[in-house]
Amino acid sequence: MTVPRTDYHIHTHYLGCANSTMTLPEIIRECQNAGVNSLAITDHLNSLEQLPLHLKIRQELEKMEAEVEVFFGVELNFTGCDGKFVYSEELRQQAGFQFAIGGIHTTYLQEYDLEKLVDIQHRHHLKTCADPAVSVLVHPYWFGQGEFDRNHWPWFDSMKAVPVSYIRELGQVARETQTAIEINASANLCNPRYSSSYVEEYLEFLAILNEEKVCFSLSSDAHSLDKLKTIEASWQAAEKLKIPPERIWRPACQSFVRKKRYRQEN
């Protein structure tokens, strides 16, 4: 079984989330070197103030040609606990986004409570899947360690805290809503903050979702050029789980960037 060599979650330097190495030409070049044949630019849209920066990305992409498919997407985050995404069909058309990925990016806890933490994550995962504007649920059960360190909380380093019933429910809802679940290399599989046991447990989490016959999106979630190569871990996970190619998600549109054409020399 051949897993599609895709990477549909990549950040750029434009919004300051990724570092200065993440220019569009360098991203495309490095992806090609890594064997990626279809990729997407998906910077954050957490507020409307960020929209002009996305328009600059679009303008640069419109001028480019590439040997691989390049799509123009966006990553959404909730405005608050049980809040909404800063997104609408009108905004999508205005910005030219081809699709949106999204999910929860914090704990929304005031005091540490592991059961409550998992409940909040699960609730927002289901809420993401229920949003018809979102095609992919990003990095389920990823956490930024800074939030835990600042509050002196125990680090979340085991998927055993997540009930199997939650995983099954997420899989069923994702399948029914046709929302892809992301297999995120940088955030979950290759994150040095997580132990090897966490990674094994995370693969078990993905295996249960696979039993529910969900679609998966493969991504590096790279914020620097050296992280683009982590996409191989996502591909390897898909191969290990024996996910059929028809359940590997891809955008339902044409590449945003023109195909590079070569002149024949006589």
C-alpha positions in Angstrom: 0.0 0.0 0.0 1.4 3.4 -1.0 0.5 6.3 1.3 0.0 9.6 -0.6 3.0 11.9 0.0 1.0 14.9 1.2 1.5 17.6 3.8 -1.5 19.8 4.4 -0.5 21.8 7.5 2.5 24.2 7.0 3.1 27.7 8.4 5.1 30.6 7.0 7.0 33.5 8.3 4.3 36.0 7.4 2.4 35.8 10.7 5.4 35.4 12.9 4.3 31.9 14.0 7.0 30.2 11.9 10.5 31.4 11.8 12.2 33.5 9.0 13.3 30.4 7.1 9.7 29.6 6.1 9.4 31.6 2.9 7.1 30.2 0.3 9.9 29.4 -2.3 11.9 27.6 0.4 9.0 25.7 1.7 8.1 24.4 -1.7 11.7 23.5 -2.5 12.2 21.7 0.8 8.9 19.8 0.4 10.0 18.6 -3.0 13.3 17.4 -1.6 11.4 15.5 1.1 9.3 13.7 -1.5 6.1 15.7 -0.9 4.0 16.0 -4.1 1.0 17.9 -2.6 1.1 20.5 0.1 -0.9 23.3 1.7 0.0 26.6 3.3 -2.2 27.0 6.4 -1.3 29.9 8.6 -3.4 30.9 11.7 -6.4 33.1 11.6 -7.2 33.8 15.2 -8.5 37.3 14.6 -9.6 39.5 11.7 -6.5 41.6 12.2 -4.5 38.8 10.8 -6.4 38.7 7.5 -4.2 41.2 5.6 -1.2 39.0 6.2 -3.0 36.1 4.6 -3.8 38.3 1.6 -0.1 38.8 1.2 0.5 35.1 1.2 -2.2 34.7 -1.5 -0.7 37.4 -3.6 2.7 35.7 -3.5 1.2 32.3 -4.3 -0.6 33.7 -7.3 2.7 34.7 -8.8 4.3 31.4 -8.3 4.7 28.2 -10.3 5.7 24.8 -8.8 6.3 21.2 -9.8 4.1 20.0 -7.0 0.5 20.8 -6.0 0.3 23.8 -3.6 -3.0 24.7 -1.9 -4.0 27.8 0.0 -5.7 27.0 3.3 -6.1 28.5 6.8 -5.9 27.2 10.4 -8.6 28.2 12.8 -8.6 28.5 16.6 -11.5 29.0 19.0 -12.1 32.6 20.2 -12.6 31.2 23.7 -13.8 28.2 25.6 -16.9 26.9 23.7 -16.4 29.9 21.4 -16.5 30.2 17.7 -14.0 30.3 14.8 -13.2 33.7 13.2 -14.4 32.4 9.9 -17.4 32.6 7.5 -18.2 31.9 3.9 -18.0 35.6 3.1 -14.5 35.8 4.6 -13.4 32.6 2.8 -14.4 34.2 -0.5 -12.8 37.5 0.4 -9.4 35.9 1.3 -9.5 33.1 -1.4 -9.0 30.3 1.1 -9.6 26.9 -0.5 -10.3 25.1 2.8 -10.0 25.4 6.6 -8.4 23.2 9.2 -9.0 23.9 12.9 -9.2 22.9 16.5 -8.4 23.6 20.1 -5.0 25.1 21.0 -5.1 25.5 24.8 -6.5 23.8 27.9 -9.0 26.6 28.9 -8.3 25.6 32.6 -7.9 28.0 35.5 -6.8 25.2 37.8 -5.4 21.8 36.9 -7.9 19.1 36.6 -7.0 16.2 34.4 -10.6 14.9 33.9 -11.9 18.4 33.1 -8.9 19.0 30.7 -9.8 15.9 28.7 -13.5 16.7 28.7 -12.8 20.2 27.4 -10.6 18.8 24.6 -13.2 16.2 23.6 -16.0 18.8 23.6 -14.0 21.1 21.3 -13.0 18.2 19.0 -16.7 17.3 18.5 -17.5 21.0 18.0 -14.8 21.3 15.3 -16.2 18.2 13.5 -19.7 19.6 13.6 -18.6 22.9 11.8 -19.2 22.4 8.1 -16.6 25.1 7.3 -13.8 22.9 8.7 -12.3 20.1 6.7 -9.7 18.8 9.2 -9.5 18.6 13.0 -5.9 19.5 13.8 -3.6 17.8 16.3 -6.1 16.3 18.8 -4.6 16.1 22.3 -1.6 18.2 21.5 -0.6 20.7 24.2 2.0 23.5 24.4 4.3 22.8 27.3 4.6 26.5 28.1 1.1 26.7 29.6 1.8 23.8 31.9 5.2 25.1 32.9 3.9 28.6 33.7 1.2 27.1 36.0 3.4 24.4 37.5 0.9 21.7 36.3 1.8 18.1 35.7 2.7 17.5 32.0 0.1 15.7 29.8 2.2 12.8 28.7 -0.2 9.9 28.5 -3.1 9.2 26.3 -4.4 6.7 28.9 -6.3 9.7 30.4 -8.6 9.7 27.3 -11.5 7.2 27.6 -11.9 4.8 24.7 -15.6 5.9 24.6 -14.4 9.5 23.8 -12.2 8.1 21.0 -15.0 6.1 19.5 -17.4 9.0 19.7 -14.9 11.3 18.0 -14.4 8.7 15.3 -18.1 8.3 14.7 -18.8 12.0 14.6 -15.8 12.6 12.3 -17.0 9.9 9.9 -20.6 11.2 9.9 -19.5 14.8 9.3 -16.7 13.8 6.8 -14.1 15.6 8.9 -10.6 14.3 8.5 -8.5 13.7 11.7 -5.0 15.0 11.4 -1.9 12.8 11.9 0.4 15.6 13.0 4.1 14.8 12.9 5.7 17.9 14.6 3.0 18.3 17.3 2.3 14.7 18.3 4.6 12.2 16.8 8.0 13.9 16.7 7.6 16.4 19.5 10.6 16.1 21.9 8.4 17.1 24.8 6.5 13.9 24.5 7.9 10.5 25.7 8.2 7.4 23.5 5.4 5.8 25.5 3.1 8.8 24.7 3.8 8.3 21.0 3.0 4.6 21.2 -0.3 5.4 23.0 -1.0 8.1 20.4 -0.7 5.5 17.7 -3.1 3.3 19.6 -5.5 6.3 19.7 -5.2 6.7 15.9 -5.7 2.9 15.5 -9.1 3.2 17.3 -10.1 6.1 15.0 -9.0 4.0 12.1 -11.3 1.2 13.2 -14.1 3.8 13.0 -13.2 4.3 9.4 -12.5 8.0 9.6 -10.4 9.9 7.0 -7.0 11.2 8.0 -5.0 14.2 6.9 -1.2 13.9 6.9 0.8 16.9 8.1 4.1 18.1 9.4 2.7 21.3 11.0 6.2 22.7 10.3 7.2 26.1 11.7 10.8 25.9 10.4 12.4 24.4 7.4 14.1 21.6 9.3 10.7 20.4 10.6 9.3 19.8 7.2 11.1 16.5 7.0 9.1 15.2 10.0 6.2 14.5 7.6 7.8 11.1 7.1 6.6 10.2 10.6 3.0 10.9 9.5 3.4 8.8 6.4 5.0 6.0 8.4 2.1 6.1 10.9 -0.4 5.9 8.1 1.5 2.9 6.6 1.7 1.2 10.0 -2.1 1.6 10.6 -2.7 0.4 7.1 -5.0 3.3 6.3 -6.3 2.8 2.7 -5.4 5.6 0.3 -9.1 6.5 -0.2 -9.3 7.5 3.5 -6.3 9.9 3.2 -7.8 13.4 2.9 -7.0 15.8 0.1 -8.5 19.2 -0.8 -11.5 18.9 -3.2 -10.2 21.5 -5.5 -7.4 22.3 -7.9 -3.9 23.4 -6.9 -3.8 27.1 -6.1 -0.3 27.4 -7.6 0.2 27.0 -11.3 2.0 23.9 -12.6 5.5 24.7 -13.7 6.0 24.4 -17.4 9.3 23.6 -19.0 10.5 25.0 -22.3 11.9 22.5 -24.7 15.2 23.4 -26.1 15.9 22.5 -29.8 
